[in-house]
Amino acid sequence: MKNEKKRGRPRAFDADAAIGKAREVFWDRGFSAASLDNLSAATSLNRPSLYNAFGDKEDLYLDALEGYRADSMVALEDALDPDLPVRENLSRIYASALKIYLHGDQAARGCFLISTATVEAIRHKRVRELLGRSLADFDGAIEKRLLLAVEQGELPKDTHPRSLARLASAIMHSLAVRARAGDSREALEALARSGVELICGLP
């Protein structure tokens, strides 16, 4: 959120709370179908206040994406605790992801980033850039942990951490899409276990 967008706010304005409520609207409806009326009702801000606080709808959507990305990176770094075995790190990543992906009032919503930003990336350059940066950051964090696993002998010396990190991320993206498509928790957990075994080998 930009500093120049602060004029005209209500006194009790809480930017983070408003962005969080807007994120719920975008997550359920997608960017295009989320109307200003929907966003105004969710945030309890009228249209002029929304514009003054966040700019246009795309600005608010980008703020919501940035917040989700930051939250996801915190959860990812926590799951990748180097004091734990790398196999457990990956299992924790997928368990944490499924807790989010399977949430939803009407149906499982999957990943906010994958479910909405991939649709808008074609027409919105800033969304495309944020999506690409987010995926690169996720891959990079996992690659760093896999490199350590090779150094510590948890994975074979001929392991390619970058390729495996992308594979680990791809499994997470598949979980997000399949959750949104209605796959059962049991099926998704089985896929996650298979992904861990594919990357780390059989236990």
Secondary structure as UniProt FT lines:
FT   HELIX           3..5
FT   TURN            7..8
FT   TURN            11..12
FT   HELIX           15..33
FT   HELIX           36..43
FT   HELIX           47..54
FT   HELIX           57..79
FT   TURN            82..83
FT   HELIX           86..101
FT   HELIX           113..117
FT   HELIX           118..120
FT   TURN            121..123
FT   HELIX           125..151
FT   TURN            152..153
FT   TURN            157..158
FT   HELIX           161..181
FT   HELIX           185..200
//
